[in-house]
Amino acid sequence: GGAGSGCMAVSSLELAIGARTAKGRDDFRKYLASVIDVPGPEVERLAEMARKYKVFLVMGVIEREGYTLYCSVLFFDSHGQFLGKHRKLMPTALERCIWGFGDGSTIPVFDTPIGKIGAAICWENRMPSLRTAMYAKGIEIYCAPTADARETWLASMTHIALEGGCFVLSANQFCRRKDYPPPPEYTFSGSEESLTPDSVVCAGGSSIISPLGIVLAGPNYEGEALISADLDLGDLARAKFDFDVVGHYSRPEVFSLNIRGHPRKAVSFTSKVTKDETVKI
């Protein structure tokens, strides 16, 4: 199972280049108060749900670290264990003024009994280097939570399935204007005047695609829906026979990719222990 990303395609917090508003700052304050800590009580509740229903759960959230927010994906196994997280590397458009940037330390691929699972969020799925990093880690079940409901999204997901020789599970939310607080508490920038309570503001389009590029389920644009498919893991080998992007099709003598996988911290502290030994805290 999985949830759509927290991609904030409909709210700008009244942000303009070189300017902020009092309302926008207060909207951010309220937004900050509504996000979660990882780890934290919400993570524990999600873990308990995964354990109760015996499912592997991939969930989009907004998390905080101090006063910086991150669009993230959390991973849980069917025993209710929190496996880890992926932070969106490159927030899209105006998101960059609201969310922080993930680093190379949160691009995990988890080896589980049902396959090797990882995720990329919304438009970062279009970043070839990020995809290549996950292919190199052997990803088999590629989760793609998104806020992009356009028909072109399916083309991207199909390409990734073929390119990576992996199953792609893309989850997007279906929602109407009435699912959000009414104006002026919440407004859809640039389109609020034309919306009715039943207007569709995100049309969904979740899909499941095989490593051979076959659409196994979805996309559904008609309303809320639960989609499912049986995954034949033999298709992984069948697809790699045609094209192994980090194997027999990689040409490492021509191309190479260097990934810095350590956390990027703004401040680090060192303390002198002995004359020749330094310990980082």
Secondary structure by P-SEA (a helix, b strand, c coil): cccccccccccccccccccccaaaaaaaaaaaaaccccccaaaaaaaaaaaaaccbbbbbbbbbcccccccbbbbbccccccccccccccccccccccbbbbcccccccccccccccccccccccccaaaaaaaaaacccbbbbbccccccaaaaaaaaaaaaacbbbbbbbbbbccccccccccccccccccccccccccccccccccccccccccccccccbbbbbbbbccaaaaaaaaaccccccccccccbbbbbbccccccbbbbbbccccccccc
